[in-house]
Amino acid sequence: AENKELRRQVASLSQQLQNIAAAVAALGDNIVIPSPPAGAESSESNQDEDDH
C-alpha cells in the first residue's frame, strides 16, 4: 500500500514539474531582455581602467 502511495506522489510531482517546465518555456518566449545598457557599462568601465 505504501509503495502505491509513493508512486502516486511521484507521478503527481513529475506531472507538476512538466507543467512548470512548460510554463517557464512559454514565459521565456515572451520575455525580452534589453542588452545594450550592459554593453555600454562594460565599455565605460574598460575605458576607466585604461585611463588609470
PQR file with spaces between the fields and no chain letter, atoms N, CA, C, O and H, PARSE charges and radii, in Angstrom:
ATOM       1  N    ALA     1       0.841   -1.200    0.000 -0.4000 1.5000
ATOM       2  CA   ALA     1       0.000    0.000    0.000 -0.0000 2.0000
ATOM       3  C    ALA     1       0.876    1.250    0.000  0.5500 1.7000
ATOM       4  O    ALA     1       0.592    2.220   -0.702 -0.5500 1.4000
ATOM       5  N    GLU     2       1.956    1.211    0.807 -0.4000 1.5000
ATOM       6  CA   GLU     2       2.833    2.380    0.881 -0.0000 2.0000
ATOM       7  C    GLU     2       3.504    2.635   -0.465  0.5500 1.7000
ATOM       8  O    GLU     2       3.640    3.783   -0.888 -0.5500 1.4000
ATOM       9  H    GLU     2       2.186    0.422    1.378  0.4000 1.0000
ATOM      10  N    ASN     3       3.923    1.560   -1.138 -0.4000 1.5000
ATOM      11  CA   ASN     3       4.586    1.729   -2.432 -0.0000 2.0000
ATOM      12  C    ASN     3       3.641    2.385   -3.437  0.5500 1.7000
ATOM      13  O    ASN     3       4.059    3.250   -4.207 -0.5500 1.4000
ATOM      14  H    ASN     3       3.812    0.627   -0.795  0.4000 1.0000
ATOM      15  N    LYS     4       2.378    1.983   -3.433 -0.4000 1.5000
ATOM      16  CA   LYS     4       1.408    2.581   -4.355 -0.0000 2.0000
ATOM      17  C    LYS     4       1.265    4.074   -4.070  0.5500 1.7000
ATOM      18  O    LYS     4       1.188    4.882   -4.996 -0.5500 1.4000
ATOM      19  H    LYS     4       2.038    1.281   -2.807  0.4000 1.0000
ATOM      20  N    GLU     5       1.230    4.437   -2.787 -0.4000 1.5000
ATOM      21  CA   GLU     5       1.086    5.846   -2.416 -0.0000 2.0000
ATOM      22  C    GLU     5       2.305    6.637   -2.879  0.5500 1.7000
ATOM      23  O    GLU     5       2.172    7.737   -3.416 -0.5500 1.4000
ATOM      24  H    GLU     5       1.293    3.780   -2.035  0.4000 1.0000
ATOM      25  N    LEU     6       3.495    6.073   -2.668 -0.4000 1.5000
ATOM      26  CA   LEU     6       4.717    6.754   -3.102 -0.0000 2.0000
ATOM      27  C    LEU     6       4.713    6.945   -4.612  0.5500 1.7000
ATOM      28  O    LEU     6       5.046    8.018   -5.114 -0.5500 1.4000
ATOM      29  H    LEU     6       3.604    5.180   -2.231  0.4000 1.0000
ATOM      30  N    ARG     7       4.336    5.901   -5.324 -0.4000 1.5000
ATOM      31  CA   ARG     7       4.320    6.006   -6.792 -0.0000 2.0000
ATOM      32  C    ARG     7       3.337    7.079   -7.238  0.5500 1.7000
ATOM      33  O    ARG     7       3.595    7.820   -8.186 -0.5500 1.4000
ATOM      34  H    ARG     7       4.066    5.029   -4.917  0.4000 1.0000
ATOM      35  N    ARG     8       2.180    7.155   -6.524 -0.4000 1.5000
ATOM      36  CA   ARG     8       1.181    8.155   -6.897 -0.0000 2.0000
ATOM      37  C    ARG     8       1.747    9.555   -6.668  0.5500 1.7000
ATOM      38  O    ARG     8       1.555   10.447   -7.495 -0.5500 1.4000
ATOM      39  H    ARG     8       1.971    6.553   -5.754  0.4000 1.0000
ATOM      40  N    GLN     9       2.443    9.749   -5.548 -0.4000 1.5000
ATOM      41  CA   GLN     9       3.014   11.064   -5.252 -0.0000 2.0000
ATOM      42  C    GLN     9       4.084   11.428   -6.273  0.5500 1.7000
ATOM      43  O    GLN     9       4.147   12.568   -6.734 -0.5500 1.4000
ATOM      44  H    GLN     9       2.599    9.025   -4.876  0.4000 1.0000
ATOM      45  N    VAL    10       4.922   10.461   -6.624 -0.4000 1.5000
ATOM      46  CA   VAL    10       5.988   10.722   -7.600 -0.0000 2.0000
ATOM      47  C    VAL    10       5.377   11.077   -8.950  0.5500 1.7000
ATOM      48  O    VAL    10       5.844   11.997   -9.621 -0.5500 1.4000
ATOM      49  H    VAL    10       4.871    9.536   -6.250  0.4000 1.0000
ATOM      50  N    ALA    11       4.343   10.356   -9.347 -0.4000 1.5000
ATOM      51  CA   ALA    11       3.686   10.646  -10.620 -0.0000 2.0000
ATOM      52  C    ALA    11       3.091   12.051  -10.596  0.5500 1.7000
ATOM      53  O    ALA    11       3.158   12.772  -11.591 -0.5500 1.4000
ATOM      54  H    ALA    11       3.963    9.609   -8.801  0.4000 1.0000
ATOM      55  N    SER    12       2.509   12.442   -9.461 -0.4000 1.5000
ATOM      56  CA   SER    12       1.923   13.776   -9.342 -0.0000 2.0000
ATOM      57  C    SER    12       3.011   14.836   -9.421  0.5500 1.7000
ATOM      58  O    SER    12       2.841   15.857  -10.088 -0.5500 1.4000
ATOM      59  H    SER    12       2.455   11.856   -8.652  0.4000 1.0000
ATOM      60  N    LEU    13       4.131   14.595   -8.740 -0.4000 1.5000
ATOM      61  CA   LEU    13       5.232   15.562   -8.762 -0.0000 2.0000
ATOM      62  C    LEU    13       5.794   15.707  -10.166  0.5500 1.7000
ATOM      63  O    LEU    13       6.044   16.822  -10.624 -0.5500 1.4000
ATOM      64  H    LEU    13       4.269   13.766   -8.198  0.4000 1.0000
ATOM      65  N    SER    14       5.994   14.590  -10.852 -0.4000 1.5000
ATOM      66  CA   SER    14       6.565   14.660  -12.197 -0.0000 2.0000
ATOM      67  C    SER    14       5.626   15.425  -13.126  0.5500 1.7000
ATOM      68  O    SER    14       6.081   16.165  -13.998 -0.5500 1.4000
ATOM      69  H    SER    14       5.791   13.684  -10.481  0.4000 1.0000
ATOM      70  N    GLN    15       4.309   15.247  -12.941 -0.4000 1.5000
ATOM      71  CA   GLN    15       3.342   15.983  -13.753 -0.0000 2.0000
ATOM      72  C    GLN    15       3.442   17.477  -13.475  0.5500 1.7000
ATOM      73  O    GLN    15       3.377   18.293  -14.393 -0.5500 1.4000
ATOM      74  H    GLN    15       3.939   14.645  -12.233  0.4000 1.0000
ATOM      75  N    GLN    16       3.602   17.832  -12.190 -0.4000 1.5000
ATOM      76  CA   GLN    16       3.733   19.247  -11.834 -0.0000 2.0000
ATOM      77  C    GLN    16       5.005   19.826  -12.438  0.5500 1.7000
ATOM      78  O    GLN    16       5.010   20.959  -12.918 -0.5500 1.4000
ATOM      79  H    GLN    16       3.655   17.168  -11.443  0.4000 1.0000
ATOM      80  N    LEU    17       6.088   19.042  -12.413 -0.4000 1.5000
ATOM      81  CA   LEU    17       7.349   19.520  -12.985 -0.0000 2.0000
ATOM      82  C    LEU    17       7.185   19.791  -14.478  0.5500 1.7000
ATOM      83  O    LEU    17       7.689   20.788  -14.994 -0.5500 1.4000
ATOM      84  H    LEU    17       6.084   18.122  -12.023  0.4000 1.0000
ATOM      85  N    GLN    18       6.476   18.899  -15.164 -0.4000 1.5000
ATOM      86  CA   GLN    18       6.250   19.093  -16.599 -0.0000 2.0000
ATOM      87  C    GLN    18       5.444   20.365  -16.835  0.5500 1.7000
ATOM      88  O    GLN    18       5.727   21.124  -17.762 -0.5500 1.4000
ATOM      89  H    GLN    18       6.066   18.090  -14.744  0.4000 1.0000
ATOM      90  N    ASN    19       4.427   20.595  -15.983 -0.4000 1.5000
ATOM      91  CA   ASN    19       3.611   21.803  -16.127 -0.0000 2.0000
ATOM      92  C    ASN    19       4.461   23.046  -15.908  0.5500 1.7000
ATOM      93  O    ASN    19       4.336   24.025  -16.645 -0.5500 1.4000
ATOM      94  H    ASN    19       4.197   19.979  -15.231  0.4000 1.0000
ATOM      95  N    ILE    20       5.329   23.011  -14.892 -0.4000 1.5000
ATOM      96  CA   ILE    20       6.188   24.165  -14.600 -0.0000 2.0000
ATOM      97  C    ILE    20       7.151   24.399  -15.755  0.5500 1.7000
ATOM      98  O    ILE    20       7.352   25.536  -16.180 -0.5500 1.4000
ATOM      99  H    ILE    20       5.431   22.216  -14.293  0.4000 1.0000
ATOM     100  N    ALA    21       7.744   23.328  -16.261 -0.4000 1.5000
ATOM     101  CA   ALA    21       8.693   23.462  -17.367 -0.0000 2.0000
ATOM     102  C    ALA    21       8.004   24.086  -18.579  0.5500 1.7000
ATOM     103  O    ALA    21       8.580   24.940  -19.254 -0.5500 1.4000
ATOM     104  H    ALA    21       7.581   22.404  -15.916  0.4000 1.0000
ATOM     105  N    ALA    22       6.773   23.658  -18.852 -0.4000 1.5000
ATOM     106  CA   ALA    22       6.036   24.211  -19.986 -0.0000 2.0000
ATOM     107  C    ALA    22       5.733   25.691  -19.751  0.5500 1.7000
ATOM     108  O    ALA    22       5.824   26.501  -20.673 -0.5500 1.4000
ATOM     109  H    ALA    22       6.305   22.965  -18.303  0.4000 1.0000
ATOM     110  N    ALA    23       5.374   26.039  -18.515 -0.4000 1.5000
ATOM     111  CA   ALA    23       5.067   27.436  -18.200 -0.0000 2.0000
ATOM     112  C    ALA    23       6.315   28.300  -18.340  0.5500 1.7000
ATOM     113  O    ALA    23       6.250   29.408  -18.873 -0.5500 1.4000
ATOM     114  H    ALA    23       5.300   25.381  -17.766  0.4000 1.0000
ATOM     115  N    VAL    24       7.455   27.793  -17.861 -0.4000 1.5000
ATOM     116  CA   VAL    24       8.706   28.548  -17.963 -0.0000 2.0000
ATOM     117  C    VAL    24       9.080   28.738  -19.428  0.5500 1.7000
ATOM     118  O    VAL    24       9.514   29.819  -19.826 -0.5500 1.4000
ATOM     119  H    VAL    24       7.507   26.893  -17.428  0.4000 1.0000
ATOM     120  N    ALA    25       8.913   27.693  -20.227 -0.4000 1.5000
ATOM     121  CA   ALA    25       9.238   27.795  -21.650 -0.0000 2.0000
ATOM     122  C    ALA    25       8.344   28.841  -22.308  0.5500 1.7000
ATOM     123  O    ALA    25       8.812   29.626  -23.132 -0.5500 1.4000
ATOM     124  H    ALA    25       8.561   26.815  -19.904  0.4000 1.0000
ATOM     125  N    ALA    26       7.060   28.858  -21.947 -0.4000 1.5000
ATOM     126  CA   ALA    26       6.138   29.838  -22.519 -0.0000 2.0000
ATOM     127  C    ALA    26       6.534   31.244  -22.085  0.5500 1.7000
ATOM     128  O    ALA    26       6.488   32.181  -22.883 -0.5500 1.4000
ATOM     129  H    ALA    26       6.680   28.220  -21.277  0.4000 1.0000
ATOM     130  N    LEU    27       6.922   31.390  -20.819 -0.4000 1.5000
ATOM     131  CA   LEU    27       7.347   32.707  -20.332 -0.0000 2.0000
ATOM     132  C    LEU    27       8.597   33.165  -21.068  0.5500 1.7000
ATOM     133  O    LEU    27       8.700   34.326  -21.464 -0.5500 1.4000
ATOM     134  H    LEU    27       6.959   30.629  -20.171  0.4000 1.0000
ATOM     135  N    GLY    28       9.542   32.257  -21.249 -0.4000 1.5000
ATOM     136  CA   GLY    28      10.801   32.608  -21.904 -0.0000 2.0000
ATOM     137  C    GLY    28      10.570   33.172  -23.297  0.5500 1.7000
ATOM     138  O    GLY    28      11.302   34.057  -23.738 -0.5500 1.4000
ATOM     139  H    GLY    28       9.458   31.314  -20.927  0.4000 1.0000
ATOM     140  N    ASP    29       9.550   32.663  -23.999 -0.4000 1.5000
ATOM     141  CA   ASP    29       9.279   33.156  -25.349 -0.0000 2.0000
ATOM     142  C    ASP    29       8.768   34.592  -25.313  0.5500 1.7000
ATOM     143  O    ASP    29       8.932   35.331  -26.283 -0.5500 1.4000
ATOM     144  H    ASP    29       8.955   31.943  -23.641  0.4000 1.0000
ATOM     145  N    ASN    30       8.148   34.993  -24.198 -0.4000 1.5000
ATOM     146  CA   ASN    30       7.532   36.320  -24.117 -0.0000 2.0000
ATOM     147  C    ASN    30       8.453   37.359  -23.496  0.5500 1.7000
ATOM     148  O    ASN    30       8.191   38.558  -23.600 -0.5500 1.4000
ATOM     149  H    ASN    30       8.015   34.392  -23.409  0.4000 1.0000
ATOM     150  N    ILE    31       9.532   36.914  -22.849 -0.4000 1.5000
ATOM     151  CA   ILE    31      10.409   37.861  -22.142 -0.0000 2.0000
ATOM     152  C    ILE    31      11.546   38.298  -23.060  0.5500 1.7000
ATOM     153  O    ILE    31      12.231   37.464  -23.652 -0.5500 1.4000
ATOM     154  H    ILE    31       9.745   35.941  -22.764  0.4000 1.0000
ATOM     155  N    VAL    32      11.742   39.609  -23.174 -0.4000 1.5000
ATOM     156  CA   VAL    32      12.853   40.143  -23.966 -0.0000 2.0000
ATOM     157  C    VAL    32      13.754   40.942  -23.035  0.5500 1.7000
ATOM     158  O    VAL    32      13.308   41.897  -22.399 -0.5500 1.4000
ATOM     159  H    VAL    32      11.185   40.287  -22.693  0.4000 1.0000
ATOM     160  N    ILE    33      15.013   40.554  -22.956 -0.4000 1.5000
ATOM     161  CA   ILE    33      15.947   41.233  -22.047 -0.0000 2.0000
ATOM     162  C    ILE    33      16.775   42.240  -22.838  0.5500 1.7000
ATOM     163  O    ILE    33      17.500   41.841  -23.749 -0.5500 1.4000
ATOM     164  H    ILE    33      15.376   39.779  -23.472  0.4000 1.0000
ATOM     165  N    PRO    34      16.690   43.538  -22.521 -0.5600 1.5000
ATOM     166  CA   PRO    34      17.481   44.545  -23.236  0.2800 2.0000
ATOM     167  C    PRO    34      18.964   44.395  -22.911  0.5500 1.7000
ATOM     168  O    PRO    34      19.341   44.378  -21.739 -0.5500 1.4000
ATOM     169  N    SER    35      19.808   44.286  -23.935 -0.4000 1.5000
ATOM     170  CA   SER    35      21.228   44.056  -23.698 -0.0000 2.0000
ATOM     171  C    SER    35      22.100   45.304  -23.859  0.5500 1.7000
ATOM     172  O    SER    35      23.154   45.362  -23.225 -0.5500 1.4000
ATOM     173  H    SER    35      19.502   44.299  -24.887  0.4000 1.0000
ATOM     174  N    PRO    36      21.730   46.315  -24.671 -0.5600 1.5000
ATOM     175  CA   PRO    36      22.630   47.464  -24.890  0.2800 2.0000
ATOM     176  C    PRO    36      23.146   48.118  -23.610  0.5500 1.7000
ATOM     177  O    PRO    36      24.343   48.395  -23.543 -0.5500 1.4000
ATOM     178  N    PRO    37      22.319   48.386  -22.578 -0.5600 1.5000
ATOM     179  CA   PRO    37      22.833   49.059  -21.374  0.2800 2.0000
ATOM     180  C    PRO    37      24.023   48.321  -20.763  0.5500 1.7000
ATOM     181  O    PRO    37      25.005   48.951  -20.369 -0.5500 1.4000
ATOM     182  N    ALA    38      23.943   46.998  -20.681 -0.4000 1.5000
ATOM     183  CA   ALA    38      25.032   46.224  -20.082 -0.0000 2.0000
ATOM     184  C    ALA    38      26.307   46.404  -20.904  0.5500 1.7000
ATOM     185  O    ALA    38      27.393   46.561  -20.344 -0.5500 1.4000
ATOM     186  H    ALA    38      23.146   46.487  -21.001  0.4000 1.0000
ATOM     187  N    GLY    39      26.177   46.381  -22.223 -0.4000 1.5000
ATOM     188  CA   GLY    39      27.353   46.544  -23.071 -0.0000 2.0000
ATOM     189  C    GLY    39      27.969   47.919  -22.890  0.5500 1.7000
ATOM     190  O    GLY    39      29.193   48.047  -22.866 -0.5500 1.4000
ATOM     191  H    GLY    39      25.295   46.253  -22.677  0.4000 1.0000
ATOM     192  N    ALA    40      27.133   48.962  -22.760 -0.4000 1.5000
ATOM     193  CA   ALA    40      27.653   50.323  -22.586 -0.0000 2.0000
ATOM     194  C    ALA    40      28.409   50.423  -21.268  0.5500 1.7000
ATOM     195  O    ALA    40      29.483   51.021  -21.211 -0.5500 1.4000
ATOM     196  H    ALA    40      26.139   48.858  -22.779  0.4000 1.0000
ATOM     197  N    GLU    41      27.858   49.847  -20.220 -0.4000 1.5000
ATOM     198  CA   GLU    41      28.519   49.918  -18.912 -0.0000 2.0000
ATOM     199  C    GLU    41      29.882   49.240  -18.965  0.5500 1.7000
ATOM     200  O    GLU    41      30.857   49.767  -18.430 -0.5500 1.4000
ATOM     201  H    GLU    41      26.985   49.362  -20.266  0.4000 1.0000
ATOM     202  N    SER    42      29.957   48.076  -19.606 -0.4000 1.5000
ATOM     203  CA   SER    42      31.217   47.339  -19.621 -0.0000 2.0000
ATOM     204  C    SER    42      32.272   48.116  -20.414  0.5500 1.7000
ATOM     205  O    SER    42      33.440   48.135  -20.025 -0.5500 1.4000
ATOM     206  H    SER    42      29.164   47.648  -20.040  0.4000 1.0000
ATOM     207  N    SER    43      31.876   48.756  -21.520 -0.4000 1.5000
ATOM     208  CA   SER    43      32.849   49.501  -22.322 -0.0000 2.0000
ATOM     209  C    SER    43      33.340   50.722  -21.542  0.5500 1.7000
ATOM     210  O    SER    43      34.520   51.065  -21.615 -0.5500 1.4000
ATOM     211  H    SER    43      30.927   48.740  -21.835  0.4000 1.0000
ATOM     212  N    GLU    44      32.442   51.385  -20.792 -0.4000 1.5000
ATOM     213  CA   GLU    44      32.851   52.551  -19.994 -0.0000 2.0000
ATOM     214  C    GLU    44      33.852   52.138  -18.918  0.5500 1.7000
ATOM     215  O    GLU    44      34.847   52.828  -18.693 -0.5500 1.4000
ATOM     216  H    GLU    44      31.484   51.107  -20.733  0.4000 1.0000
ATOM     217  N    SER    45      33.589   51.016  -18.258 -0.4000 1.5000
ATOM     218  CA   SER    45      34.493   50.583  -17.189 -0.0000 2.0000
ATOM     219  C    SER    45      35.856   50.239  -17.779  0.5500 1.7000
ATOM     220  O    SER    45      36.882   50.474  -17.141 -0.5500 1.4000
ATOM     221  H    SER    45      32.782   50.456  -18.441  0.4000 1.0000
ATOM     222  N    ASN    46      35.877   49.688  -18.982 -0.4000 1.5000
ATOM     223  CA   ASN    46      37.156   49.373  -19.615 -0.0000 2.0000
ATOM     224  C    ASN    46      37.942   50.653  -19.896  0.5500 1.7000
ATOM     225  O    ASN    46      39.157   50.689  -19.701 -0.5500 1.4000
ATOM     226  H    ASN    46      35.043   49.497  -19.500  0.4000 1.0000
ATOM     227  N    GLN    47      37.260   51.698  -20.349 -0.4000 1.5000
ATOM     228  CA   GLN    47      37.935   52.969  -20.625 -0.0000 2.0000
ATOM     229  C    GLN    47      38.514   53.547  -19.335  0.5500 1.7000
ATOM     230  O    GLN    47      39.633   54.060  -19.328 -0.5500 1.4000
ATOM     231  H    GLN    47      36.273   51.668  -20.507  0.4000 1.0000
ATOM     232  N    ASP    48      37.755   53.463  -18.248 -0.4000 1.5000
ATOM     233  CA   ASP    48      38.250   53.983  -16.967 -0.0000 2.0000
ATOM     234  C    ASP    48      39.540   53.274  -16.575  0.5500 1.7000
ATOM     235  O    ASP    48      40.486   53.908  -16.107 -0.5500 1.4000
ATOM     236  H    ASP    48      36.846   53.046  -18.253  0.4000 1.0000
ATOM     237  N    GLU    49      39.577   51.963  -16.765 -0.4000 1.5000
ATOM     238  CA   GLU    49      40.778   51.205  -16.408 -0.0000 2.0000
ATOM     239  C    GLU    49      41.961   51.669  -17.254  0.5500 1.7000
ATOM     240  O    GLU    49      43.081   51.770  -16.754 -0.5500 1.4000
ATOM     241  H    GLU    49      38.809   51.448  -17.145  0.4000 1.0000
ATOM     242  N    ASP    50      41.716   51.951  -18.536 -0.4000 1.5000
ATOM     243  CA   ASP    50      42.807   52.391  -19.411 -0.0000 2.0000
ATOM     244  C    ASP    50      43.348   53.743  -18.955  0.5500 1.7000
ATOM     245  O    ASP    50      44.555   53.980  -19.001 -0.5500 1.4000
ATOM     246  H    ASP    50      40.806   51.869  -18.942  0.4000 1.0000
ATOM     247  N    ASP    51      42.448   54.638  -18.512 -0.4000 1.5000
ATOM     248  CA   ASP    51      42.891   55.968  -18.063 -0.0000 2.0000
ATOM     249  C    ASP    51      43.825   55.833  -16.863  0.5500 1.7000
ATOM     250  O    ASP    51      44.831   56.537  -16.771 -0.5500 1.4000
ATOM     251  H    ASP    51      41.467   54.446  -18.474  0.4000 1.0000
ATOM     252  N    HIS    52      43.490   54.935  -15.953 -0.4000 1.5000
ATOM     253  CA   HIS    52      44.335   54.775  -14.757 -0.0000 2.0000
ATOM     254  C    HIS    52      45.526   53.895  -15.121  0.5500 1.7000
ATOM     255  O    HIS    52      46.375   53.622  -14.272 -0.5500 1.4000
ATOM     256  H    HIS    52      42.673   54.364  -16.028  0.4000 1.0000
